[in-house]
C-alpha cells in the first residue's frame, strides 16, 4: 500500500513509524534491517550528531521518488517485502 503526501510534501517521521513498527513485528527481518541501515548510512556516522546510523535524507528521497513517483511513499508492508528480498538475495 502506497501512502501519498498532501501537496507533494514529504511525510517524514509519521510515514516512518508504521513501517518501523511493522519491521519490529517481523523478527525474521531484524538482522537484515540493521545491515541495510548501516550499509546506507554515511561513513563515520558516529562522528556527527545525532550520532545514529541513518541514511542521508536526500538519498532516501531520491530512491523513494524513483520507485514510487514524486508524491507517493511506500507502505509498511513494502519495507518488509524489500527486507525479505534483501535477505533472499544475500545482500
Secondary structure, DSSP 8 states (H G I E B T S, - for coil): --EE-GGG---THHHHHHHHHHHHT-GGGHHHHHHHHHHHB-TTGGGSTT-S--B-HHHHHHHHHHHH-TTEE--HHHHHHHHHHHHHHT-
